[in-house]
Amino acid sequence: MYSLCLDCGATNVRAMVVDEQGVIAGKASQPNATLPGEENPEFHVWDADRIFQQLSECAVQALNGLDADKVRAVTVTTFGVDGALVDAEGRQLYPVISWKCPRTAEVMKHIGKYISQEELDWISGVGAFAFNTIYKLVWLKENRPELLEKAHAWLFISNLLAYKLTGIMATDRTMAGTSQLTDLETGDFSPFILDRLGLRRDLFPPTVDAGEIIGVLTPEAAASIGIPALAGVPVISAGHDTQFAIFGSGADRDQPVLSSGTWEILMARSAQARLTPEDYADGATAEFDAEPGLLNPGLQWLGSGIIEWVKAACFHGETYDTMDAEAALIPPGCDGVTMVPDFLASGNRKGSINGLVLGRTRGHIYRAAMEALTWRLKSRLRRLESVGGFKSEFLILVGGGARNSVWTQMRADILRIPVKVSEVSESTVLGASMFAFAGAGVYSTPEEARDAFGITYRTYMPGPQEAAYENLNH
């Protein structure tokens, strides 16, 4: 039996076929990228039709050579916050505004004319990030109000794709939890926030928990992804990729997990999230866990997006193996080369590279980027421990950044605790598949599916460079 997971990431879109033992039986990917907005070439939007076409092509390729009749569930996982207004027939009224788009930065600065930031923090628990859904909807309200009046629904991008599969509009709960429009206590959209913004509650379709059936594949959608049209395969709710990476990592409650991708997202699964204004100022947030009733307090910052920039700027055409080999020759502290890793155009602070003199190399810059991000991880882990009231015995690491052994060893050395890397790097896809199999009745619960999958780790212990890092002043 198989689960087909459609995974839309910021860098790649992928389809993966997972069997009931957690083995990836087939996979395919294509690059993903934003497009410039019509109003301004510096705006960033996603082409949802193109993404769906790419995911369909990937699904057909991933299923090639496999028995498609054995697919018992399809699920979709994506990055958070992004979505689009649609009419009653599901036609988009405006492109999907990307989290990369700078247009919402000004909206966030002036959100106080609708609702105070303190009220938003207290009710939603979600940190104030300019890419949050709330600021996209306010931008549309202020710049394209006729679209909000015409709109039948707002669909998060995972649900936009699920609608193309099923013809049914729904709201993945884990996506709603990234919007800054929900109530941390009730687990639903906040009437108070919506009223202050002048947004209708019925703009958001019924909420579905992870593992619930959204609908079944339409014949047209089934044909497009290479599944027999008469199979009646259910599409199971997943949603925000981070929540499924955490679950798929095998993390228990109060166990920190770092999902290392374009963004570094450090979270724990907790029954509560008590955040102070100081926590929010440090980038803290709280989202809905994939399991109802649990929350994910955490912090996030731009991660591999900076590493990708270094690669493009300094290592033209080179592989990461070459980059890592050069970085490994540089001592801790990078001979005085340091980086301030604040590279978001919408941020209040700006990034910098310091300490460059003749004789320093691109390897120094690359290692300085990894060190800067790891020191940031250390400070954020202390913050998370304070919010969650626990002390970390080890860190679980998942995501693309886990494949970088130089960086992973650096994390163990600087954090001074073991770092456990899942032997299977696709924790997001596996986590979503656990919920998909449970939703399809293959397993009774996602936890039962996780036990059947089995999770093993490769552990990095603090090494000889731990002492060198301890002497550095950070």
C-alpha positions as CSV (number, residue, x, y, z in Angstrom):
1,M,0.0,0.0,0.0
2,Y,1.2,3.5,-0.8
3,S,0.6,7.1,0.2
4,L,1.3,9.8,-2.4
5,C,2.6,13.0,-0.8
6,L,2.7,16.2,-2.9
7,D,5.2,18.5,-1.3
8,C,5.4,22.1,-2.4
9,G,8.5,23.8,-1.2
10,A,10.0,27.2,-1.9
11,T,12.9,25.8,-3.8
12,N,11.5,22.5,-5.2
13,V,8.1,20.8,-5.7
14,R,8.2,17.1,-5.2
15,A,6.0,14.0,-5.3
16,M,6.9,11.0,-3.1
17,V,5.4,7.6,-2.9
18,V,5.7,6.1,0.6
19,D,4.8,2.5,1.5
20,E,3.2,1.4,4.8
21,Q,6.6,0.7,6.3
22,G,7.9,4.2,5.6
23,V,10.0,3.3,2.6
24,I,10.1,5.9,-0.2
25,A,9.2,3.7,-3.2
26,G,9.3,6.5,-5.8
27,K,10.1,10.2,-6.0
28,A,10.5,13.1,-8.4
29,S,11.1,16.8,-8.1
30,Q,11.2,20.0,-10.2
31,P,12.6,23.4,-9.3
32,N,10.2,26.0,-7.9
33,A,10.5,29.8,-8.1
34,T,8.4,32.9,-7.7
35,L,7.3,35.2,-10.5
36,P,7.5,39.0,-10.4
37,G,4.2,40.7,-9.7
38,E,2.4,42.7,-12.4
39,E,2.3,45.9,-10.3
40,N,5.9,45.9,-9.4
41,P,8.8,43.7,-10.6
42,E,10.1,43.5,-7.0
43,F,6.9,41.8,-5.9
44,H,6.9,38.0,-5.6
45,V,4.0,35.7,-6.5
46,W,3.5,32.0,-7.0
47,D,1.8,30.5,-10.0
48,A,-0.5,27.9,-8.4
49,D,-1.6,26.4,-11.8
50,R,2.0,25.9,-12.8
51,I,2.8,24.4,-9.4
52,F,-0.1,22.0,-9.7
53,Q,1.1,21.0,-13.2
54,Q,4.6,20.4,-11.9
55,L,3.3,18.4,-9.0
56,S,1.2,16.3,-11.3
57,E,4.2,15.6,-13.6
58,C,6.2,14.7,-10.5
59,A,3.5,12.3,-9.3
60,V,3.3,10.5,-12.6
61,Q,7.1,10.1,-12.6
62,A,7.2,9.0,-9.0
63,L,4.6,6.3,-9.7
64,N,6.3,5.1,-12.8
65,G,7.0,1.4,-12.4
66,L,4.8,1.1,-9.3
67,D,1.3,-0.3,-9.0
68,A,-0.8,2.9,-8.8
69,D,-3.8,0.8,-7.7
70,K,-2.0,0.4,-4.3
71,V,-2.2,4.2,-3.6
72,R,-4.5,4.5,-0.5
73,A,-4.2,8.2,0.1
74,V,-3.0,11.5,-1.3
75,T,-1.9,14.4,0.8
76,V,-0.4,17.8,0.3
77,T,2.1,19.7,2.4
78,T,3.4,23.2,1.7
79,F,5.1,26.2,3.2
80,G,2.8,28.3,5.5
81,V,0.9,31.6,5.4
82,D,0.5,31.9,1.6
83,G,-2.8,31.6,-0.2
84,A,-5.3,33.2,-2.6
85,L,-8.8,34.6,-2.9
86,V,-11.1,32.5,-5.1
87,D,-14.6,32.7,-6.4
88,A,-17.3,30.1,-5.9
89,E,-15.9,28.0,-8.7
90,G,-12.5,28.0,-7.2
91,R,-11.0,30.4,-9.8
92,Q,-8.3,32.6,-8.4
93,L,-9.1,36.3,-8.2
94,Y,-5.5,37.3,-7.6
95,P,-2.1,35.5,-7.6
96,V,-0.7,33.9,-4.5
97,I,1.4,36.5,-2.8
98,S,4.6,34.8,-1.8
99,W,6.2,35.0,1.7
100,K,9.2,36.5,-0.1
101,C,7.2,39.5,-1.3
102,P,8.2,42.8,0.3
103,R,4.9,44.5,-0.2
104,T,3.5,43.5,3.2
105,A,6.3,45.1,5.3
106,E,4.6,48.5,5.3
107,V,1.3,46.9,6.1
108,M,2.8,45.3,9.2
109,K,4.2,48.6,10.4
110,H,0.8,50.2,10.3
111,I,-1.4,47.2,11.5
112,G,-2.0,49.2,14.7
113,K,-4.7,51.2,12.9
114,Y,-6.8,48.0,12.9
115,I,-5.6,46.2,16.0
116,S,-2.6,46.5,18.3
117,Q,0.4,44.3,18.0
118,E,0.0,43.4,21.7
119,E,-3.5,42.1,21.1
120,L,-2.4,40.1,18.1
121,D,0.4,38.5,20.1
122,W,-1.9,37.7,23.0
123,I,-4.7,36.2,21.0
124,S,-3.0,34.5,18.1
125,G,0.4,33.6,19.6
126,V,1.9,34.0,16.2
127,G,5.0,36.2,15.9
128,A,4.9,39.4,13.9
129,F,6.4,38.5,10.6
130,A,5.6,40.6,7.5
131,F,4.8,37.5,5.4
132,N,2.0,36.4,7.7
133,T,-1.4,35.8,6.0
134,I,-3.0,38.7,8.0
135,Y,-0.8,41.3,6.2
136,K,-1.6,39.8,2.8
137,L,-5.3,40.1,3.4
138,V,-4.9,43.7,4.7
139,W,-2.9,44.6,1.6
140,L,-5.7,43.2,-0.6
141,K,-8.3,45.1,1.5
142,E,-6.4,48.4,1.1
143,N,-5.3,47.9,-2.5
144,R,-7.9,45.6,-4.1
145,P,-11.0,45.9,-1.9
146,E,-13.3,44.8,-4.8
147,L,-11.6,41.4,-4.8
148,L,-12.5,40.8,-1.1
149,E,-16.1,41.8,-1.8
150,K,-16.2,39.4,-4.8
151,A,-14.3,36.5,-3.1
152,H,-16.1,33.4,-2.0
153,A,-13.2,32.0,0.0
154,W,-9.5,32.4,1.0
155,L,-7.6,29.1,0.3
156,F,-4.2,28.5,1.8
157,I,-1.9,27.2,-0.9
158,S,-2.2,23.6,0.4
159,N,-5.9,23.9,0.2
160,L,-5.7,25.5,-3.2
161,L,-3.9,22.4,-4.4
162,A,-6.3,20.1,-2.6
163,Y,-9.2,21.9,-4.3
164,K,-7.7,21.1,-7.6
165,L,-7.6,17.5,-6.6
166,T,-11.0,17.2,-5.0
167,G,-13.2,20.2,-5.9
168,I,-13.8,20.7,-2.2
169,M,-12.8,23.9,-0.3
170,A,-11.3,23.3,3.1
171,T,-8.8,24.9,5.6
172,D,-6.0,22.8,6.9
173,R,-5.7,23.6,10.6
174,T,-2.0,23.7,10.6
175,M,-2.1,26.3,7.8
176,A,-4.6,28.4,9.7
177,G,-2.2,28.3,12.7
178,T,0.4,30.3,10.7
179,S,-1.9,33.1,9.7
180,Q,-1.9,35.3,12.8
181,L,-5.7,35.3,12.5
182,T,-6.5,32.5,14.9
183,D,-7.1,32.2,18.7
184,L,-4.4,30.2,20.5
185,E,-7.0,29.2,23.1
186,T,-9.8,28.1,20.9
187,G,-7.9,26.7,18.0
188,D,-10.2,28.5,15.6
189,F,-10.2,31.8,13.7
190,S,-10.5,34.7,16.1
191,P,-13.8,36.7,15.8
192,F,-12.1,39.6,17.5
193,I,-9.2,39.8,15.1
194,L,-11.5,39.3,12.0
195,D,-13.9,41.9,13.3
196,R,-11.1,44.5,13.7
197,L,-9.9,43.8,10.2
198,G,-13.3,43.8,8.7
199,L,-13.0,40.2,7.4
200,R,-15.8,37.7,7.1
201,R,-15.5,34.5,9.0
202,D,-17.1,32.6,6.1
203,L,-14.2,33.7,4.0
204,F,-12.4,30.7,5.5
205,P,-13.8,27.2,4.6
206,P,-14.4,24.6,7.3
207,T,-11.3,23.6,9.2
208,V,-10.0,20.1,8.9
209,D,-7.5,18.5,11.3
210,A,-4.4,16.7,10.0
211,G,-5.5,13.1,9.1
212,E,-9.1,14.1,8.2
213,I,-10.4,13.4,4.7
214,I,-11.0,16.5,2.6
215,G,-12.5,14.6,-0.3
216,V,-11.7,12.1,-3.0
217,L,-9.8,12.6,-6.2
218,T,-11.9,13.8,-9.1
219,P,-11.5,11.7,-12.2
220,E,-9.7,14.6,-13.9
221,A,-7.2,15.0,-11.0
222,A,-6.7,11.3,-10.7
223,A,-5.7,11.1,-14.4
224,S,-3.4,14.1,-14.1
225,I,-1.4,12.4,-11.3
226,G,-1.4,8.9,-12.7
227,I,-3.9,7.2,-10.4
228,P,-6.8,5.1,-11.7
229,A,-9.9,7.4,-11.8
230,L,-12.2,4.8,-10.3
231,A,-10.1,4.1,-7.2
232,G,-11.9,6.7,-5.1
233,V,-8.6,7.6,-3.4
234,P,-9.1,10.1,-0.5
235,V,-7.2,13.3,-0.2
236,I,-6.1,13.6,3.4
237,S,-5.5,16.9,5.2
238,A,-1.9,17.8,6.0
239,G,-0.8,21.4,5.6
240,H,2.1,23.3,7.0
241,D,5.3,21.4,6.3
242,T,7.0,22.3,9.6
243,Q,4.4,20.5,11.7
244,F,4.8,17.3,9.8
245,A,8.6,17.5,9.8
246,I,8.4,17.7,13.6
247,F,6.0,14.8,13.9
248,G,8.0,12.8,11.3
249,S,11.2,13.3,13.2
250,G,9.9,11.2,16.1
251,A,10.0,14.0,18.6
252,D,8.2,13.5,21.9
253,R,6.8,16.4,23.8
254,D,9.2,19.1,25.0
255,Q,11.9,17.8,22.6
256,P,13.4,20.6,20.4
257,V,13.5,19.9,16.7
258,L,15.3,22.1,14.2
259,S,13.8,21.9,10.7
260,S,16.7,23.2,8.6
261,G,15.7,24.4,5.1
262,T,15.4,27.8,3.4
263,W,14.2,28.8,6.9
264,E,15.6,27.4,10.1
265,I,12.5,26.6,12.3
266,L,13.2,25.6,15.9
267,M,10.1,24.2,17.6
268,A,8.9,21.8,20.3
269,R,5.6,20.0,20.8
270,S,4.0,21.3,23.9
271,A,0.7,21.5,25.8
272,Q,1.2,25.2,26.3
273,A,3.0,28.2,24.9
274,R,3.5,31.1,27.3
275,L,5.2,33.9,25.4
276,T,6.3,37.3,26.8
277,P,6.8,40.5,24.8
278,E,10.6,39.8,25.1
279,D,10.0,36.4,23.5
280,Y,8.1,38.0,20.6
281,A,10.8,40.6,20.2
282,D,13.3,37.7,19.8
283,G,11.2,36.2,17.0
284,A,9.2,33.7,19.0
285,T,5.9,32.3,17.7
286,A,3.4,29.6,18.5
287,E,1.5,27.5,15.9
288,F,-1.0,24.6,16.0
289,D,0.6,21.2,16.2
290,A,-0.4,18.5,13.8
291,E,-2.1,16.8,16.8
292,P,-5.1,18.8,18.1
293,G,-4.7,20.2,21.5
294,L,-0.9,20.6,21.2
295,L,1.0,23.7,20.3
296,N,4.3,24.3,18.7
297,P,6.2,27.2,20.4
298,G,9.2,28.1,18.4
299,L,11.4,30.6,16.6
300,Q,12.4,30.9,13.0
301,W,15.0,32.7,11.0
302,L,16.4,32.7,7.5
303,G,18.7,29.7,7.2
304,S,19.8,27.8,4.1
305,G,18.5,30.7,2.1
306,I,21.6,32.5,3.2
307,I,23.8,29.5,2.4
308,E,22.2,29.4,-1.1
309,W,23.1,33.1,-1.5
310,V,26.7,32.4,-0.6
311,K,26.8,29.5,-3.1
312,A,25.4,31.7,-5.8
313,A,27.7,34.7,-5.0
314,C,31.0,32.9,-4.2
315,F,30.9,29.4,-5.6
316,H,29.7,29.7,-9.2
317,G,28.9,26.2,-10.5
318,E,30.6,24.5,-7.6
319,T,29.0,21.7,-5.5
320,Y,28.3,21.7,-1.8
321,D,31.0,19.0,-1.5
322,T,33.6,21.5,-2.7
323,M,32.1,24.2,-0.4
324,D,32.2,21.9,2.6
325,A,35.8,20.8,1.9
326,E,36.9,24.4,1.8
327,A,35.0,25.4,4.9
328,A,36.5,22.4,6.8
329,L,40.0,23.9,6.3
330,I,39.0,27.1,8.1
331,P,39.4,27.2,11.9
332,P,36.6,28.0,14.3
333,G,36.1,31.8,14.4
334,C,37.0,32.0,10.7
335,D,40.2,34.0,11.3
336,G,38.1,36.9,12.4
337,V,35.6,36.8,9.5
338,T,32.0,37.2,10.8
339,M,28.6,37.5,9.4
340,V,25.4,39.2,10.6
341,P,22.8,36.9,9.0
342,D,19.9,39.4,8.6
343,F,19.3,39.1,4.9
344,L,15.5,39.7,4.5
345,A,14.6,42.7,2.5
346,S,11.6,43.2,4.7
347,G,13.5,43.1,7.9
348,N,14.5,46.2,10.0
349,R,18.1,45.0,10.3
350,K,20.5,44.5,7.5
351,G,23.1,41.7,7.1
352,S,26.8,42.2,6.8
353,I,30.1,40.4,6.4
354,N,32.9,41.7,8.6
355,G,36.6,41.1,9.1
356,L,37.5,40.6,5.4
357,V,41.2,41.3,4.7
358,L,43.6,40.1,2.0
359,G,44.2,36.4,2.3
360,R,40.6,35.5,3.4
361,T,38.8,33.3,1.0
362,R,35.3,32.3,0.0
363,G,35.7,29.4,2.4
364,H,35.9,31.9,5.2
365,I,32.7,33.5,4.1
366,Y,30.9,30.2,3.8
367,R,32.0,29.0,7.2
368,A,31.2,32.4,8.7
369,A,27.7,32.0,7.4
370,M,27.3,28.6,9.0
371,E,28.8,29.8,12.3
372,A,26.6,32.9,12.4
373,L,23.5,30.7,11.9
374,T,24.6,28.3,14.5
375,W,25.2,31.0,17.1
376,R,21.8,32.2,16.3
377,L,20.4,28.7,16.9
378,K,22.1,28.5,20.3
379,S,20.5,31.8,21.5
380,R,17.1,30.7,20.1
381,L,17.4,27.3,21.8
382,R,17.9,29.0,25.1
383,R,14.8,31.1,24.4
384,L,12.7,28.1,23.5
385,E,13.8,26.3,26.7
386,S,12.7,29.3,28.7
387,V,9.3,29.4,27.0
388,G,8.8,25.7,27.3
389,G,10.3,25.2,30.7
390,F,12.6,22.4,29.8
391,K,16.3,21.7,29.3
392,S,17.5,20.1,26.1
393,E,19.3,16.8,26.4
394,F,19.8,16.7,22.6
395,L,18.5,18.3,19.4
396,I,16.7,16.5,16.6
397,L,17.7,17.8,13.2
398,V,15.6,17.4,10.0
399,G,15.4,18.9,6.6
400,G,17.9,19.6,3.8
401,G,20.4,21.3,6.1
402,A,20.8,18.0,8.0
403,R,22.7,16.7,5.0
404,N,25.6,19.1,5.6
405,S,27.9,17.2,7.9
406,V,30.3,20.1,8.5
407,W,27.4,22.3,9.6
408,T,25.8,19.6,11.7
409,Q,29.1,18.9,13.6
410,M,29.4,22.6,14.1
411,R,26.0,22.7,15.7
412,A,26.9,19.9,18.1
413,D,30.2,21.7,19.0
414,I,28.6,25.1,19.6
415,L,25.4,23.8,21.4
416,R,27.5,21.4,23.4
417,I,24.8,18.7,23.2
418,P,24.4,15.7,20.8
419,V,22.6,16.4,17.5
420,K,20.5,13.5,16.2
421,V,19.9,13.4,12.5
422,S,17.1,11.2,11.1
423,E,18.6,8.5,8.9
424,V,15.8,9.4,6.4
425,S,16.0,13.0,5.5
426,E,12.4,13.3,4.3
427,S,10.8,13.9,7.7
428,T,8.1,16.2,6.3
429,V,6.9,13.8,3.7
430,L,7.1,10.9,6.2
431,G,5.2,12.8,8.8
432,A,2.5,13.8,6.3
433,S,2.3,10.2,5.1
434,M,1.8,9.0,8.7
435,F,-1.3,11.1,9.0
436,A,-2.4,10.1,5.5
437,F,-2.2,6.4,6.3
438,A,-4.2,7.0,9.5
439,G,-6.8,9.0,7.7
440,A,-7.2,6.3,5.1
441,G,-7.6,3.6,7.8
442,V,-4.3,1.8,7.1
443,Y,-3.3,2.5,10.7
444,S,-5.6,3.5,13.5
445,T,-3.5,6.6,14.5
446,P,-0.6,8.6,13.2
447,E,1.4,7.4,16.2
448,E,0.8,3.8,15.1
449,A,2.0,4.6,11.6
450,R,5.1,6.3,13.1
451,D,5.9,3.1,15.1
452,A,5.5,1.0,12.0
453,F,7.8,3.3,10.0
454,G,10.6,3.1,12.6
455,I,12.9,6.1,13.1
456,T,16.6,5.8,13.4
457,Y,19.2,8.5,13.9
458,R,22.8,9.3,13.2
459,T,24.2,11.1,16.2
460,Y,26.8,13.9,16.1
461,M,28.5,14.3,19.5
462,P,30.4,17.5,20.5
463,G,33.9,17.1,19.2
464,P,37.4,18.5,19.6
465,Q,36.4,21.9,18.3
466,E,33.9,22.4,21.2
467,A,36.6,24.0,23.4
468,A,37.6,26.4,20.6
469,Y,34.1,27.6,20.2
470,E,33.6,27.9,24.0
471,N,36.5,30.4,24.0
472,L,34.9,32.6,21.3
473,N,32.9,35.5,22.6
474,H,29.3,35.3,21.3
